[in-house]
Amino acid sequence: MLRQIALAAAALLTLTACVKQTRPPGEAGVCYHVQPQRDGSLKYNKLPSAQPDLEHCAAALEAMRMKFLALGGNQTEIYGAYQGNFLFLQREGIFTAPSLEEHRYLALVRSGDGRLVIPGAMPQE
């Protein structure tokens, strides 16, 4: 029985190693807007100015998203990338992951007035 469990675990590990991982560019200081294409590929559009960290990249992407919405756009959720990590701008906040297929972790949350803040920075009510 123990041997069967060990074989099943080894097979599962082998299968997970074969899963294709979509990783973003890792260029230092460069923030990208990521646009999924119809053929399933991703187009990486560089934002005009260098960003010192992930939080500033997220804020620049959020400003771009808000500007597009003000111009009549309807895309409320967008992707971005910064130094080898994907950014996912969603209604709940901004999430990050090293690949599209991996678990997303909360990086920034929206405050009551819509600003982006580090989780735990806002006092609990």
N, C-alpha and C positions, 0 to 999 in steps of 0.2 A: 504494500500500500504506500509506504513512504517513498519507494522507488518511483511509483507512478506519479506521485505528487511532484517529485523532483524533476521528472521528465516533462511534465506539463508546465512547470514553472520555467524550465529552460526553453521550451518551445515558445512560450509566451514572450520571453525576453528576446528571443531571436526575431519574432515577428515585429515587435516594437522597434527593433533596431533597423528594420527594413522600411519603416514608414518614412516617406519623403518629408523633409522639413523645409519649409519656405522661410529663408532667413533674409533679413534686409541688409543693405550695405552698412558697413561699420566705419565709414569715414568720420574722423573726429570733427565735432562742431557743426556738422552739416545736418540740417533738418529737412526732411522730405515730406511732401504730401503724396500719399500712395493711392493710386487710382486703379481699381480692378478693371481689367479689360474683358471684352466679350469672350475671348478665347481662353480665359482662365489665368492669363499672365498678369503681372503687375507692372504698372508704369510708375517710376519714381521721379517726381518733379521737385527739384531743389527749391527751397524757399530762398529769397534773395539775400538775406543776411545770416551770418554765422550765429549760432546760439551757444551759450556757455554750458548749458546743462539741459537735462531732460525736461525739467519744469518750464524753462523758457521756450523750448521747442513746442511743448504742449500749449503754452499760452499763445504762441504765434499761430499755431494751427487753429486754435479756438477763435482768434481774431479773424482769421481767414474764413472760417466757417460762418461766423456771425455776419461778415461783410457779404458773403454769397447769399445768405438768407435775406439780408436787407435788400439785395438787388433782385429778389424774386426767386431765388433758388429753393429747392425743396429737400435737399440732402441734409438731414439732421445728424447723421452719424457718418464720420469719416475716419480714414486710416492715416497714420503718419509713421515715420520711422526716424530714429535718432541713435547713432552709434551702436548699431547691431541689435536694436530693440524696436519692435513694433509698438505704436501707440494707437489706441482705439478710443476715439472721442465719442462718448455716448451720453444719453440724457442723465444717467446717474453719476457720471464723472469720467475720469480718464484712466484707462487700464493699460497695462504694458505686458508684453510677453516677448521672449527671444525668438519665437517663430509663430506663424499663423496657427499651427496645429497644437501648440502647447497651452497650458492653463494661463489665463489672464489674471494679473494681479492689480489691485487698485493702487494707483499712483497719486491721483488727486481727486478730491470730491468737490461738489458744488456747495457753496455756502448758501444761506437763505436768500441772499441778494444776487445769486448767480455767479459770484466770483469763484475761481478755482483755488483751493487751499489744500495743504498737506493733511491727510487723515489724522485726526486727533488734535489739530491746531485750533479747532473751534470748540468753545466751551459747550458742555452738554447742558441741555435745559431740562 
